[in-house]
Every structure is written in structure tokens, then in C-alpha cells.
């Protein structure tokens, strides 16, 4: 919020205790961020996609009906 001068640890707000695969800040709204998590190390092949509109304080799943599964 201040061009990276200060940081807030938000790991406790993450939706699940999963490996963070990607974090993407919105180019249209500075408070919006997207998060992709993966659980394949725990044999969890579900889709874990989330969106936050309050700088990562809360998260909402945007996975919808995207298919999970193993890649070959």
C-alpha cells in the first residue's frame, strides 16, 4: 500500500495451508489480489484459486466448477 516500504505478514489469512503457486496483483484495483495454491504434495489435486479485494485480509474462492485432477 506504500510502494513496498512496509510489509504485513498475511500468511495466517491464507485460505488453506497449501503451497502458494502464484500471487498476482490486479492491474486495475490496488486492493485486489489473486492467489493460486496447490496441494499436490499432499495428493490433493483440487483447484485452489482465490481472490481478495481487501489487500489479502480475506479470501473468496473463484474456482467455481473448474476441473481438478492429475496431469500426466
PQR file with spaces between the fields and no chain letter, atoms N, CA, C, O and H, PARSE charges and radii, in Angstrom:
ATOM       1  N    UNK     1       0.809   -1.201    0.000 -0.4000 1.5000
ATOM       2  CA   UNK     1       0.000    0.000    0.000 -0.0000 2.0000
ATOM       3  C    UNK     1       0.852    1.265    0.000  0.5500 1.7000
ATOM       4  O    UNK     1       0.369    2.361   -0.285 -0.5500 1.4000
ATOM       5  N    UNK     2       2.145    1.087    0.330 -0.4000 1.5000
ATOM       6  CA   UNK     2       3.044    2.242    0.331 -0.0000 2.0000
ATOM       7  C    UNK     2       4.265    1.979   -0.551  0.5500 1.7000
ATOM       8  O    UNK     2       5.395    2.304   -0.187 -0.5500 1.4000
ATOM       9  H    UNK     2       2.538    0.197    0.562  0.4000 1.0000
ATOM      10  N    UNK     3       4.014    1.389   -1.706 -0.4000 1.5000
ATOM      11  CA   UNK     3       5.062    1.080   -2.679 -0.0000 2.0000
ATOM      12  C    UNK     3       6.129    0.134   -2.136  0.5500 1.7000
ATOM      13  O    UNK     3       7.294    0.215   -2.524 -0.5500 1.4000
ATOM      14  H    UNK     3       3.096    1.125   -2.001  0.4000 1.0000
ATOM      15  N    UNK     4       5.721   -0.773   -1.227 -0.4000 1.5000
ATOM      16  CA   UNK     4       6.633   -1.794   -0.729 -0.0000 2.0000
ATOM      17  C    UNK     4       7.541   -1.365    0.405  0.5500 1.7000
ATOM      18  O    UNK     4       8.457   -2.104    0.767 -0.5500 1.4000
ATOM      19  H    UNK     4       4.774   -0.839   -0.912  0.4000 1.0000
ATOM      20  N    UNK     5       7.315   -0.200    0.973 -0.4000 1.5000
ATOM      21  CA   UNK     5       8.165    0.258    2.075 -0.0000 2.0000
ATOM      22  C    UNK     5       7.942   -0.566    3.340  0.5500 1.7000
ATOM      23  O    UNK     5       8.885   -0.842    4.080 -0.5500 1.4000
ATOM      24  H    UNK     5       6.571    0.400    0.679  0.4000 1.0000
ATOM      25  N    UNK     6       6.699   -0.956    3.583 -0.4000 1.5000
ATOM      26  CA   UNK     6       6.392   -1.796    4.741 -0.0000 2.0000
ATOM      27  C    UNK     6       5.616   -3.021    4.265  0.5500 1.7000
ATOM      28  O    UNK     6       4.929   -2.983    3.245 -0.5500 1.4000
ATOM      29  H    UNK     6       5.932   -0.731    2.982  0.4000 1.0000
ATOM      30  N    UNK     7       5.741   -4.102    5.022 -0.4000 1.5000
ATOM      31  CA   UNK     7       5.083   -5.362    4.674 -0.0000 2.0000
ATOM      32  C    UNK     7       4.301   -5.864    5.874  0.5500 1.7000
ATOM      33  O    UNK     7       4.701   -5.650    7.019 -0.5500 1.4000
ATOM      34  H    UNK     7       6.299   -4.133    5.851  0.4000 1.0000
ATOM      35  N    UNK     8       3.185   -6.532    5.611 -0.4000 1.5000
ATOM      36  CA   UNK     8       2.372   -7.148    6.645 -0.0000 2.0000
ATOM      37  C    UNK     8       2.314   -8.644    6.378  0.5500 1.7000
ATOM      38  O    UNK     8       2.008   -9.064    5.262 -0.5500 1.4000
ATOM      39  H    UNK     8       2.860   -6.706    4.682  0.4000 1.0000
ATOM      40  N    UNK     9       2.605   -9.450    7.391 -0.4000 1.5000
ATOM      41  CA   UNK     9       2.549  -10.902    7.249 -0.0000 2.0000
ATOM      42  C    UNK     9       1.088  -11.336    7.213  0.5500 1.7000
ATOM      43  O    UNK     9       0.372  -11.211    8.207 -0.5500 1.4000
ATOM      44  H    UNK     9       2.853   -9.109    8.297  0.4000 1.0000
ATOM      45  N    UNK    10       0.651  -11.842    6.071 -0.4000 1.5000
ATOM      46  CA   UNK    10      -0.738  -12.266    5.898 -0.0000 2.0000
ATOM      47  C    UNK    10      -0.872  -13.782    5.798  0.5500 1.7000
ATOM      48  O    UNK    10      -1.927  -14.278    5.402 -0.5500 1.4000
ATOM      49  H    UNK    10       1.232  -11.944    5.263  0.4000 1.0000
ATOM      50  N    UNK    11       0.164  -14.519    6.145 -0.4000 1.5000
ATOM      51  CA   UNK    11       0.101  -15.972    5.989 -0.0000 2.0000
ATOM      52  C    UNK    11      -1.020  -16.588    6.813  0.5500 1.7000
ATOM      53  O    UNK    11      -1.564  -17.622    6.424 -0.5500 1.4000
ATOM      54  H    UNK    11       1.021  -14.116    6.467  0.4000 1.0000
ATOM      55  N    UNK    12      -1.375  -15.990    7.923 -0.4000 1.5000
ATOM      56  CA   UNK    12      -2.462  -16.542    8.732 -0.0000 2.0000
ATOM      57  C    UNK    12      -3.828  -16.324    8.084  0.5500 1.7000
ATOM      58  O    UNK    12      -4.805  -16.950    8.494 -0.5500 1.4000
ATOM      59  H    UNK    12      -0.933  -15.151    8.238  0.4000 1.0000
ATOM      60  N    UNK    13      -3.916  -15.445    7.077 -0.4000 1.5000
ATOM      61  CA   UNK    13      -5.197  -15.200    6.409 -0.0000 2.0000
ATOM      62  C    UNK    13      -5.390  -16.068    5.176  0.5500 1.7000
ATOM      63  O    UNK    13      -6.459  -16.043    4.566 -0.5500 1.4000
ATOM      64  H    UNK    13      -3.122  -14.936    6.744  0.4000 1.0000
ATOM      65  N    UNK    14      -4.359  -16.844    4.794 -0.4000 1.5000
ATOM      66  CA   UNK    14      -4.484  -17.680    3.600 -0.0000 2.0000
ATOM      67  C    UNK    14      -5.609  -18.686    3.779  0.5500 1.7000
ATOM      68  O    UNK    14      -5.829  -19.185    4.882 -0.5500 1.4000
ATOM      69  H    UNK    14      -3.490  -16.864    5.290  0.4000 1.0000
ATOM      70  N    UNK    15      -6.324  -18.988    2.693 -0.4000 1.5000
ATOM      71  CA   UNK    15      -7.485  -19.874    2.785 -0.0000 2.0000
ATOM      72  C    UNK    15      -7.154  -21.266    3.305  0.5500 1.7000
ATOM      73  O    UNK    15      -7.937  -21.840    4.062 -0.5500 1.4000
ATOM      74  H    UNK    15      -6.145  -18.583    1.796  0.4000 1.0000
ATOM      75  N    UNK    16      -6.019  -21.813    2.915 -0.4000 1.5000
ATOM      76  CA   UNK    16      -5.643  -23.152    3.339 -0.0000 2.0000
ATOM      77  C    UNK    16      -4.144  -23.198    3.557  0.5500 1.7000
ATOM      78  O    UNK    16      -3.406  -22.358    3.042 -0.5500 1.4000
ATOM      79  H    UNK    16      -5.384  -21.346    2.300  0.4000 1.0000
ATOM      80  N    UNK    17      -3.707  -24.166    4.308 -0.4000 1.5000
ATOM      81  CA   UNK    17      -2.271  -24.398    4.480 -0.0000 2.0000
ATOM      82  C    UNK    17      -1.790  -25.233    3.304  0.5500 1.7000
ATOM      83  O    UNK    17      -1.609  -26.445    3.413 -0.5500 1.4000
ATOM      84  H    UNK    17      -4.307  -24.849    4.726  0.4000 1.0000
ATOM      85  N    UNK    18      -1.594  -24.574    2.208 -0.4000 1.5000
ATOM      86  CA   UNK    18      -1.145  -25.202    0.973 -0.0000 2.0000
ATOM      87  C    UNK    18       0.021  -24.407    0.417  0.5500 1.7000
ATOM      88  O    UNK    18       0.228  -23.246    0.768 -0.5500 1.4000
ATOM      89  H    UNK    18      -1.741  -23.589    2.120  0.4000 1.0000
ATOM      90  N    UNK    19       0.774  -25.052   -0.454 -0.4000 1.5000
ATOM      91  CA   UNK    19       1.872  -24.410   -1.164 -0.0000 2.0000
ATOM      92  C    UNK    19       1.306  -23.276   -2.015  0.5500 1.7000
ATOM      93  O    UNK    19       0.325  -23.474   -2.732 -0.5500 1.4000
ATOM      94  H    UNK    19       0.606  -25.995   -0.739  0.4000 1.0000
ATOM      95  N    UNK    20       1.904  -22.106   -1.946 -0.4000 1.5000
ATOM      96  CA   UNK    20       1.464  -20.978   -2.763 -0.0000 2.0000
ATOM      97  C    UNK    20       2.157  -21.085   -4.115  0.5500 1.7000
ATOM      98  O    UNK    20       3.379  -20.973   -4.206 -0.5500 1.4000
ATOM      99  H    UNK    20       2.701  -21.945   -1.364  0.4000 1.0000
ATOM     100  N    UNK    21       1.374  -21.302   -5.158 -0.4000 1.5000
ATOM     101  CA   UNK    21       1.914  -21.456   -6.500 -0.0000 2.0000
ATOM     102  C    UNK    21       2.105  -20.110   -7.189  0.5500 1.7000
ATOM     103  O    UNK    21       3.075  -19.913   -7.921 -0.5500 1.4000
ATOM     104  H    UNK    21       0.380  -21.393   -5.084  0.4000 1.0000
ATOM     105  N    UNK    22       1.173  -19.182   -6.953 -0.4000 1.5000
ATOM     106  CA   UNK    22       1.267  -17.884   -7.631 -0.0000 2.0000
ATOM     107  C    UNK    22       0.420  -16.853   -6.891  0.5500 1.7000
ATOM     108  O    UNK    22      -0.661  -17.159   -6.388 -0.5500 1.4000
ATOM     109  H    UNK    22       0.386  -19.342   -6.358  0.4000 1.0000
ATOM     110  N    UNK    23       0.931  -15.637   -6.837 -0.4000 1.5000
ATOM     111  CA   UNK    23       0.199  -14.477   -6.327 -0.0000 2.0000
ATOM     112  C    UNK    23       0.261  -13.427   -7.422  0.5500 1.7000
ATOM     113  O    UNK    23       1.333  -13.120   -7.942 -0.5500 1.4000
ATOM     114  H    UNK    23       1.809  -15.389   -7.246  0.4000 1.0000
ATOM     115  N    UNK    24      -0.890  -12.882   -7.767 -0.4000 1.5000
ATOM     116  CA   UNK    24      -0.951  -11.909   -8.854 -0.0000 2.0000
ATOM     117  C    UNK    24      -1.755  -10.695   -8.416  0.5500 1.7000
ATOM     118  O    UNK    24      -2.932  -10.812   -8.076 -0.5500 1.4000
ATOM     119  H    UNK    24      -1.762  -13.132   -7.345  0.4000 1.0000
ATOM     120  N    UNK    25      -1.121   -9.540   -8.424 -0.4000 1.5000
ATOM     121  CA   UNK    25      -1.818   -8.297   -8.087 -0.0000 2.0000
ATOM     122  C    UNK    25      -2.615   -7.832   -9.294  0.5500 1.7000
ATOM     123  O    UNK    25      -2.159   -7.936  -10.432 -0.5500 1.4000
ATOM     124  H    UNK    25      -0.164   -9.445   -8.700  0.4000 1.0000
ATOM     125  N    UNK    26      -3.808   -7.320   -9.034 -0.4000 1.5000
ATOM     126  CA   UNK    26      -4.645   -6.797  -10.107 -0.0000 2.0000
ATOM     127  C    UNK    26      -4.019   -5.531  -10.686  0.5500 1.7000
ATOM     128  O    UNK    26      -3.480   -4.699   -9.956 -0.5500 1.4000
ATOM     129  H    UNK    26      -4.179   -7.236   -8.109  0.4000 1.0000
ATOM     130  N    UNK    27      -4.098   -5.403  -11.983 -0.4000 1.5000
ATOM     131  CA   UNK    27      -3.613   -4.175  -12.609 -0.0000 2.0000
ATOM     132  C    UNK    27      -4.681   -3.088  -12.639  0.5500 1.7000
ATOM     133  O    UNK    27      -4.427   -1.970  -13.087 -0.5500 1.4000
ATOM     134  H    UNK    27      -4.536   -6.078  -12.576  0.4000 1.0000
ATOM     135  N    UNK    28      -5.871   -3.422  -12.162 -0.4000 1.5000
ATOM     136  CA   UNK    28      -6.990   -2.476  -12.221 -0.0000 2.0000
ATOM     137  C    UNK    28      -7.402   -1.925  -10.861  0.5500 1.7000
ATOM     138  O    UNK    28      -7.984   -0.844  -10.780 -0.5500 1.4000
ATOM     139  H    UNK    28      -6.077   -4.330  -11.799  0.4000 1.0000
ATOM     140  N    UNK    29      -7.099   -2.672   -9.777 -0.4000 1.5000
ATOM     141  CA   UNK    29      -7.516   -2.255   -8.448 -0.0000 2.0000
ATOM     142  C    UNK    29      -6.415   -2.630   -7.470  0.5500 1.7000
ATOM     143  O    UNK    29      -6.104   -3.813   -7.332 -0.5500 1.4000
ATOM     144  H    UNK    29      -6.625   -3.550   -9.842  0.4000 1.0000
ATOM     145  N    UNK    30      -5.820   -1.671   -6.794 -0.4000 1.5000
ATOM     146  CA   UNK    30      -4.676   -1.947   -5.941 -0.0000 2.0000
ATOM     147  C    UNK    30      -5.000   -2.826   -4.732  0.5500 1.7000
ATOM     148  O    UNK    30      -4.087   -3.419   -4.158 -0.5500 1.4000
ATOM     149  H    UNK    30      -6.073   -0.710   -6.906  0.4000 1.0000
ATOM     150  N    UNK    31      -6.255   -2.930   -4.330 -0.4000 1.5000
ATOM     151  CA   UNK    31      -6.629   -3.765   -3.192 -0.0000 2.0000
ATOM     152  C    UNK    31      -6.926   -5.208   -3.587  0.5500 1.7000
ATOM     153  O    UNK    31      -7.137   -6.053   -2.716 -0.5500 1.4000
ATOM     154  H    UNK    31      -6.998   -2.448   -4.796  0.4000 1.0000
ATOM     155  N    UNK    32      -6.946   -5.504   -4.889 -0.4000 1.5000
ATOM     156  CA   UNK    32      -7.320   -6.834   -5.371 -0.0000 2.0000
ATOM     157  C    UNK    32      -6.086   -7.658   -5.690  0.5500 1.7000
ATOM     158  O    UNK    32      -5.143   -7.190   -6.328 -0.5500 1.4000
ATOM     159  H    UNK    32      -6.775   -4.818   -5.596  0.4000 1.0000
ATOM     160  N    UNK    33      -6.122   -8.908   -5.222 -0.4000 1.5000
ATOM     161  CA   UNK    33      -5.029   -9.844   -5.461 -0.0000 2.0000
ATOM     162  C    UNK    33      -5.619  -11.231   -5.698  0.5500 1.7000
ATOM     163  O    UNK    33      -6.642  -11.589   -5.115 -0.5500 1.4000
ATOM     164  H    UNK    33      -6.889   -9.288   -4.704  0.4000 1.0000
ATOM     165  N    UNK    34      -4.966  -12.004   -6.555 -0.4000 1.5000
ATOM     166  CA   UNK    34      -5.386  -13.366   -6.867 -0.0000 2.0000
ATOM     167  C    UNK    34      -4.334  -14.337   -6.344  0.5500 1.7000
ATOM     168  O    UNK    34      -3.140  -14.035   -6.351 -0.5500 1.4000
ATOM     169  H    UNK    34      -4.135  -11.713   -7.029  0.4000 1.0000
ATOM     170  N    UNK    35      -4.788  -15.511   -5.888 -0.4000 1.5000
ATOM     171  CA   UNK    35      -3.904  -16.492   -5.284 -0.0000 2.0000
ATOM     172  C    UNK    35      -4.215  -17.876   -5.830  0.5500 1.7000
ATOM     173  O    UNK    35      -5.373  -18.292   -5.878 -0.5500 1.4000
ATOM     174  H    UNK    35      -5.757  -15.756   -5.882  0.4000 1.0000
ATOM     175  N    UNK    36      -3.180  -18.577   -6.239 -0.4000 1.5000
ATOM     176  CA   UNK    36      -3.311  -19.979   -6.648 -0.0000 2.0000
ATOM     177  C    UNK    36      -2.491  -20.813   -5.675  0.5500 1.7000
ATOM     178  O    UNK    36      -1.312  -20.539   -5.451 -0.5500 1.4000
ATOM     179  H    UNK    36      -2.239  -18.238   -6.200  0.4000 1.0000
ATOM     180  N    UNK    37      -3.122  -21.834   -5.096 -0.4000 1.5000
ATOM     181  CA   UNK    37      -2.436  -22.747   -4.199 -0.0000 2.0000
ATOM     182  C    UNK    37      -2.490  -24.144   -4.794  0.5500 1.7000
ATOM     183  O    UNK    37      -3.393  -24.468   -5.566 -0.5500 1.4000
ATOM     184  H    UNK    37      -4.080  -22.057   -5.278  0.4000 1.0000
ATOM     185  N    UNK    38      -1.516  -24.965   -4.428 -0.4000 1.5000
ATOM     186  CA   UNK    38      -1.532  -26.342   -4.897 -0.0000 2.0000
ATOM     187  C    UNK    38      -1.345  -27.290   -3.728  0.5500 1.7000
ATOM     188  O    UNK    38      -0.626  -26.994   -2.773 -0.5500 1.4000
ATOM     189  H    UNK    38      -0.782  -24.701   -3.802  0.4000 1.0000
ATOM     190  N    UNK    39      -1.998  -28.419   -3.820 -0.4000 1.5000
ATOM     191  CA   UNK    39      -1.907  -29.420   -2.765 -0.0000 2.0000
ATOM     192  C    UNK    39      -1.353  -30.735   -3.253  0.5500 1.7000
ATOM     193  O    UNK    39      -1.488  -31.754   -2.576 -0.5500 1.4000
ATOM     194  H    UNK    39      -2.582  -28.659   -4.595  0.4000 1.0000
ATOM     195  N    UNK    40      -0.737  -30.733   -4.408 -0.4000 1.5000
ATOM     196  CA   UNK    40      -0.297  -31.997   -4.997 -0.0000 2.0000
ATOM     197  C    UNK    40       0.723  -32.733   -4.148  0.5500 1.7000
ATOM     198  O    UNK    40       0.857  -33.952   -4.262 -0.5500 1.4000
ATOM     199  H    UNK    40      -0.628  -29.905   -4.958  0.4000 1.0000
ATOM     200  N    UNK    41       1.447  -32.012   -3.297 -0.4000 1.5000
ATOM     201  CA   UNK    41       2.410  -32.679   -2.418 -0.0000 2.0000
ATOM     202  C    UNK    41       1.694  -33.497   -1.345  0.5500 1.7000
ATOM     203  O    UNK    41       2.297  -34.363   -0.710 -0.5500 1.4000
ATOM     204  H    UNK    41       1.339  -31.022   -3.205  0.4000 1.0000
ATOM     205  N    UNK    42       0.412  -33.219   -1.149 -0.4000 1.5000
ATOM     206  CA   UNK    42      -0.422  -33.974   -0.210 -0.0000 2.0000
ATOM     207  C    UNK    42      -1.449  -34.819   -0.956  0.5500 1.7000
ATOM     208  O    UNK    42      -2.452  -35.227   -0.370 -0.5500 1.4000
ATOM     209  H    UNK    42      -0.077  -32.516   -1.665  0.4000 1.0000
ATOM     210  N    UNK    43      -1.213  -35.086   -2.240 -0.4000 1.5000
ATOM     211  CA   UNK    43      -2.146  -35.833   -3.091 -0.0000 2.0000
ATOM     212  C    UNK    43      -3.512  -35.173   -3.165  0.5500 1.7000
ATOM     213  O    UNK    43      -4.529  -35.860   -3.258 -0.5500 1.4000
ATOM     214  H    UNK    43      -0.398  -34.755   -2.715  0.4000 1.0000
ATOM     215  N    UNK    44      -3.547  -33.852   -3.123 -0.4000 1.5000
ATOM     216  CA   UNK    44      -4.772  -33.074   -3.274 -0.0000 2.0000
ATOM     217  C    UNK    44      -4.697  -32.380   -4.632  0.5500 1.7000
ATOM     218  O    UNK    44      -3.914  -31.448   -4.817 -0.5500 1.4000
ATOM     219  H    UNK    44      -2.721  -33.293   -3.047  0.4000 1.0000
ATOM     220  N    UNK    45      -5.507  -32.837   -5.572 -0.4000 1.5000
ATOM     221  CA   UNK    45      -5.456  -32.302   -6.931 -0.0000 2.0000
ATOM     222  C    UNK    45      -6.664  -31.415   -7.251  0.5500 1.7000
ATOM     223  O    UNK    45      -7.001  -31.201   -8.416 -0.5500 1.4000
ATOM     224  H    UNK    45      -6.143  -33.594   -5.422  0.4000 1.0000
ATOM     225  N    UNK    46      -7.297  -30.911   -6.211 -0.4000 1.5000
ATOM     226  CA   UNK    46      -8.420  -29.989   -6.393 -0.0000 2.0000
ATOM     227  C    UNK    46      -7.889  -28.624   -6.838  0.5500 1.7000
ATOM     228  O    UNK    46      -6.700  -28.334   -6.710 -0.5500 1.4000
ATOM     229  H    UNK    46      -7.023  -31.085   -5.265  0.4000 1.0000
ATOM     230  N    UNK    47      -8.785  -27.803   -7.357 -0.4000 1.5000
ATOM     231  CA   UNK    47      -8.437  -26.448   -7.786 -0.0000 2.0000
ATOM     232  C    UNK    47      -8.534  -25.518   -6.578  0.5500 1.7000
ATOM     233  O    UNK    47      -9.551  -25.486   -5.886 -0.5500 1.4000
ATOM     234  H    UNK    47      -9.751  -28.039   -7.461  0.4000 1.0000
ATOM     235  N    UNK    48      -7.471  -24.768   -6.337 -0.4000 1.5000
ATOM     236  CA   UNK    48      -7.426  -23.820   -5.217 -0.0000 2.0000
ATOM     237  C    UNK    48      -7.098  -22.441   -5.775  0.5500 1.7000
ATOM     238  O    UNK    48      -5.929  -22.058   -5.839 -0.5500 1.4000
ATOM     239  H    UNK    48      -6.644  -24.794   -6.899  0.4000 1.0000
ATOM     240  N    UNK    49      -8.121  -21.695   -6.178 -0.4000 1.5000
ATOM     241  CA   UNK    49      -7.968  -20.339   -6.707 -0.0000 2.0000
ATOM     242  C    UNK    49      -8.801  -19.380   -5.861  0.5500 1.7000
ATOM     243  O    UNK    49      -9.964  -19.651   -5.563 -0.5500 1.4000
ATOM     244  H    UNK    49      -9.070  -22.006   -6.126  0.4000 1.0000
ATOM     245  N    UNK    50      -8.196  -18.262   -5.479 -0.4000 1.5000
ATOM     246  CA   UNK    50      -8.869  -17.329   -4.581 -0.0000 2.0000
ATOM     247  C    UNK    50      -8.648  -15.888   -5.032  0.5500 1.7000
ATOM     248  O    UNK    50      -7.717  -15.574   -5.774 -0.5500 1.4000
ATOM     249  H    UNK    50      -7.251  -18.042   -5.721  0.4000 1.0000
ATOM     250  N    UNK    51      -9.539  -15.033   -4.554 -0.4000 1.5000
ATOM     251  CA   UNK    51      -9.461  -13.602   -4.840 -0.0000 2.0000
ATOM     252  C    UNK    51      -9.687  -12.849   -3.537  0.5500 1.7000
ATOM     253  O    UNK    51     -10.551  -13.210   -2.738 -0.5500 1.4000
ATOM     254  H    UNK    51     -10.295  -15.289   -3.951  0.4000 1.0000
ATOM     255  N    UNK    52      -8.904  -11.805   -3.334 -0.4000 1.5000
ATOM     256  CA   UNK    52      -9.089  -10.914   -2.199 -0.0000 2.0000
ATOM     257  C    UNK    52      -9.282   -9.503   -2.742  0.5500 1.7000
ATOM     258  O    UNK    52      -8.586   -9.085   -3.667 -0.5500 1.4000
ATOM     259  H    UNK    52      -8.203  -11.511   -3.983  0.4000 1.0000
ATOM     260  N    UNK    53     -10.214   -8.786   -2.173 -0.4000 1.5000
ATOM     261  CA   UNK    53     -10.441   -7.397   -2.589 -0.0000 2.0000
ATOM     262  C    UNK    53     -10.111   -6.415   -1.461  0.5500 1.7000
ATOM     263  O    UNK    53     -10.435   -5.230   -1.540 -0.5500 1.4000
ATOM     264  H    UNK    53     -10.780   -9.126   -1.422  0.4000 1.0000
ATOM     265  N    UNK    54      -9.462   -6.929   -0.412 -0.4000 1.5000
ATOM     266  CA   UNK    54      -9.111   -6.083    0.732 -0.0000 2.0000
ATOM     267  C    UNK    54      -7.643   -6.265    1.145  0.5500 1.7000
ATOM     268  O    UNK    54      -7.316   -6.386    2.325 -0.5500 1.4000
ATOM     269  H    UNK    54      -9.199   -7.892   -0.348  0.4000 1.0000
ATOM     270  N    UNK    55      -6.781   -6.280    0.133 -0.4000 1.5000
ATOM     271  CA   UNK    55      -5.339   -6.391    0.347 -0.0000 2.0000
ATOM     272  C    UNK    55      -4.924   -7.710    1.008  0.5500 1.7000
ATOM     273  O    UNK    55      -3.907   -7.753    1.700 -0.5500 1.4000
ATOM     274  H    UNK    55      -7.046   -6.182   -0.826  0.4000 1.0000
ATOM     275  N    UNK    56      -5.683   -8.769    0.809 -0.4000 1.5000
ATOM     276  CA   UNK    56      -5.323  -10.080    1.338 -0.0000 2.0000
ATOM     277  C    UNK    56      -5.808  -10.385    2.737  0.5500 1.7000
ATOM     278  O    UNK    56      -5.413  -11.393    3.321 -0.5500 1.4000
ATOM     279  H    UNK    56      -6.510   -8.734    0.247  0.4000 1.0000
ATOM     280  N    UNK    57      -6.657   -9.535    3.285 -0.4000 1.5000
ATOM     281  CA   UNK    57      -7.173   -9.797    4.634 -0.0000 2.0000
ATOM     282  C    UNK    57      -8.181  -10.933    4.632  0.5500 1.7000
ATOM     283  O    UNK    57      -8.201  -11.743    5.559 -0.5500 1.4000
ATOM     284  H    UNK    57      -6.978   -8.716    2.811  0.4000 1.0000
ATOM     285  N    UNK    58      -9.023  -11.004    3.595 -0.4000 1.5000
ATOM     286  CA   UNK    58      -9.983  -12.098    3.455 -0.0000 2.0000
ATOM     287  C    UNK    58      -9.916  -12.617    2.025  0.5500 1.7000
ATOM     288  O    UNK    58      -9.515  -11.898    1.110 -0.5500 1.4000
ATOM     289  H    UNK    58      -9.007  -10.346    2.843  0.4000 1.0000
ATOM     290  N    UNK    59     -10.317  -13.887    1.840 -0.4000 1.5000
ATOM     291  CA   UNK    59     -10.226  -14.551    0.545 -0.0000 2.0000
ATOM     292  C    UNK    59     -11.536  -15.221    0.190  0.5500 1.7000
ATOM     293  O    UNK    59     -12.237  -15.731    1.063 -0.5500 1.4000
ATOM     294  H    UNK    59     -10.643  -14.472    2.583  0.4000 1.0000
ATOM     295  N    UNK    60     -11.870  -15.222   -1.099 -0.4000 1.5000
ATOM     296  CA   UNK    60     -13.060  -15.898   -1.602 -0.0000 2.0000
ATOM     297  C    UNK    60     -12.629  -16.823   -2.741  0.5500 1.7000
ATOM     298  O    UNK    60     -11.863  -16.424   -3.618 -0.5500 1.4000
ATOM     299  H    UNK    60     -11.300  -14.807   -1.809  0.4000 1.0000
ATOM     300  N    UNK    61     -13.123  -18.050   -2.720 -0.4000 1.5000
ATOM     301  CA   UNK    61     -12.784  -19.000   -3.772 -0.0000 2.0000
ATOM     302  C    UNK    61     -13.392  -18.549   -5.098  0.5500 1.7000
ATOM     303  O    UNK    61     -14.550  -18.135   -5.153 -0.5500 1.4000
ATOM     304  H    UNK    61     -13.746  -18.375   -2.007  0.4000 1.0000
ATOM     305  N    UNK    62     -12.600  -18.636   -6.162 -0.4000 1.5000
ATOM     306  CA   UNK    62     -13.092  -18.354   -7.512 -0.0000 2.0000
ATOM     307  C    UNK    62     -12.897  -19.579   -8.403  0.5500 1.7000
ATOM     308  O    UNK    62     -12.887  -19.474   -9.629 -0.5500 1.4000
ATOM     309  H    UNK    62     -11.659  -18.973   -6.117  0.4000 1.0000
ATOM     310  N    UNK    63     -12.743  -20.741   -7.768 -0.4000 1.5000
ATOM     311  CA   UNK    63     -12.514  -21.980   -8.513 -0.0000 2.0000
ATOM     312  C    UNK    63     -13.747  -22.406   -9.292  0.5500 1.7000
ATOM     313  O    UNK    63     -13.637  -23.031  -10.347 -0.5500 1.4000
ATOM     314  H    UNK    63     -12.751  -20.826   -6.772  0.4000 1.0000
ATOM     315  N    UNK    64     -14.930  -22.065   -8.767 -0.4000 1.5000
ATOM     316  CA   UNK    64     -16.165  -22.440   -9.456 -0.0000 2.0000
ATOM     317  C    UNK    64     -16.202  -23.932   -9.740  0.5500 1.7000
ATOM     318  O    UNK    64     -15.996  -24.746   -8.840 -0.5500 1.4000
ATOM     319  H    UNK    64     -15.019  -21.557   -7.910  0.4000 1.0000
ATOM     320  N    UNK    65     -16.462  -24.284  -10.975 -0.4000 1.5000
ATOM     321  CA   UNK    65     -16.528  -25.698  -11.334 -0.0000 2.0000
ATOM     322  C    UNK    65     -15.338  -26.111  -12.218  0.5500 1.7000
ATOM     323  O    UNK    65     -15.463  -27.011  -13.049 -0.5500 1.4000
ATOM     324  H    UNK    65     -16.629  -23.623  -11.706  0.4000 1.0000
ATOM     325  N    UNK    66     -14.201  -25.458  -12.038 -0.4000 1.5000
ATOM     326  CA   UNK    66     -13.005  -25.831  -12.781 -0.0000 2.0000
ATOM     327  C    UNK    66     -12.615  -27.268  -12.404  0.5500 1.7000
ATOM     328  O    UNK    66     -12.630  -27.624  -11.225 -0.5500 1.4000
ATOM     329  H    UNK    66     -14.099  -24.727  -11.363  0.4000 1.0000
ATOM     330  N    UNK    67     -12.276  -28.071  -13.374 -0.4000 1.5000
ATOM     331  CA   UNK    67     -11.931  -29.462  -13.052 -0.0000 2.0000
ATOM     332  C    UNK    67     -10.549  -29.561  -12.427  0.5500 1.7000
ATOM     333  O    UNK    67      -9.611  -28.891  -12.859 -0.5500 1.4000
ATOM     334  H    UNK    67     -12.264  -27.782  -14.332  0.4000 1.0000
ATOM     335  N    UNK    68     -10.434  -30.387  -11.426 -0.4000 1.5000
ATOM     336  CA   UNK    68      -9.135  -30.697  -10.834 -0.0000 2.0000
ATOM     337  C    UNK    68      -8.614  -31.961  -11.484  0.5500 1.7000
ATOM     338  O    UNK    68      -9.094  -32.365  -12.543 -0.5500 1.4000
ATOM     339  H    UNK    68     -11.196  -30.931  -11.075  0.4000 1.0000
ATOM     340  N    UNK    69      -7.669  -32.562  -10.875 -0.4000 1.5000
ATOM     341  CA   UNK    69      -7.160  -33.839  -11.384 -0.0000 2.0000
ATOM     342  C    UNK    69      -5.679  -33.815  -11.606  0.5500 1.7000
ATOM     343  O    UNK    69      -5.032  -32.768  -11.554 -0.5500 1.4000
ATOM     344  H    UNK    69      -7.279  -32.233  -10.015  0.4000 1.0000
ATOM     345  N    UNK    70      -5.167  -34.960  -11.847 -0.4000 1.5000
ATOM     346  CA   UNK    70      -3.728  -35.112  -12.077 -0.0000 2.0000
ATOM     347  C    UNK    70      -3.388  -34.782  -13.507  0.5500 1.7000
ATOM     348  O    UNK    70      -4.162  -35.045  -14.426 -0.5500 1.4000
ATOM     349  H    UNK    70      -5.692  -35.810  -11.889  0.4000 1.0000
ATOM     350  N    UNK    71      -2.218  -34.201  -13.681 -0.4000 1.5000
ATOM     351  CA   UNK    71      -1.716  -34.004  -15.050 -0.0000 2.0000
ATOM     352  C    UNK    71      -0.804  -35.179  -15.375  0.5500 1.7000
ATOM     353  O    UNK    71      -0.131  -35.716  -14.495 -0.5500 1.4000
ATOM     354  H    UNK    71      -1.589  -33.987  -12.934  0.4000 1.0000
ATOM     355  N    UNK    72      -0.789  -35.565  -16.617 -0.4000 1.5000
ATOM     356  CA   UNK    72       0.026  -36.722  -16.987 -0.0000 2.0000
ATOM     357  C    UNK    72       1.322  -36.326  -17.605  0.5500 1.7000
ATOM     358  O    UNK    72       2.121  -37.187  -17.971 -0.5500 1.4000
ATOM     359  H    UNK    72      -1.337  -35.129  -17.331  0.4000 1.0000
